[in-house]
């Protein structure tokens, strides 16, 4: 019997059953105590006519007087209230495990090392919590395995590439040597970009309040110190973000603008519900039908935006995924007068 009421169905059914039984018991005892109302006087009888009261039925002679609330109003009200309470408690029984699972999934999305979900409550809730914790352990194991693989790839590929660069010095043909050195540099660049991309994907970072305006101004000043033409404008209030993710997003968009246009303008547009960060350039731009494709890993456009410009096709991918980790969106627009504008839309929650 105990096992039957250990389920969510059993608990909900038990609560509703108890509420219905109690309501009907009260109604039964209430009417049994007060009884039905006395019958009306016989037809044609008038107390005012002969000064006499109608005879009292023996069945009602020993009953207590019926109070003003002695009618069906009290038991019916009790039934109504008890069923409302049972329905409220039953709905809470149904929603509580789902809410706990939702909160745990939200914590897991922000931090893989979040504490496991407590396996308590009805049998269905315990089974769901157990499955969720099992899934979390598998995800952590896969991430750790990928981290070990990345370390091995980084070490095993860099070593032969470094040896090849040293052996290039023994080639007498300067043209061939330059071509091979360029190919090796491209391979090392792709390796570094790929490792950075995979590292960004597995990074878990807590949210904290940050002065986004100070961050943008700092990035702009650092770029100017290195001789780049980067300007910043606009104001905004602090925002709760993942600092490294936001820095990575803006950095990649700024580097993209400098690589293809030679200059960048970062603007801030703040409002009550959202913060818009725009990275504007006046370079060759991107055709409307290609703007979504550039967010695919290793996608490169022909013409001015290609490998010869120094990119390997991961900067925009890293930027969009960083924006999504922040709960925002990254889109591309055409700059008035020509060029490309990257818009980071961050909600204020």
Secondary structure, 3 states (H helix, E strand, C coil): CCCHHHCHHHHHHHHHHHHHHHHHHHHHHHHHHHCCCCCCCCCCCCHHHHCCCCCCCHHHCCCCCCCCCCCCHHHHHHHHHHHHHHHHHHHHHHHHHHHHHHHHHHHHHHCCCCCCCCCCCCHHHHHHHHHHHHHHHHHHHHHHHHHHHHHHHHHHHHHHHHHHHHHHCCCCCHHHHHHHHHHHHHHHHHHHHHHHHHHHHHCCCCCEEECHHHHHHHHHHHHHHCCCEEEEECCCCCEEECHHHHHHHHHHHHHHHHHHHCEEEEEEEECCCEEEEEEECCCCCCCHHHCCHHHCCCCCCCCCCCHHHCCCCCHHHHHHHHHHHCCCEEEEEECCCCCEEEEEEEECC
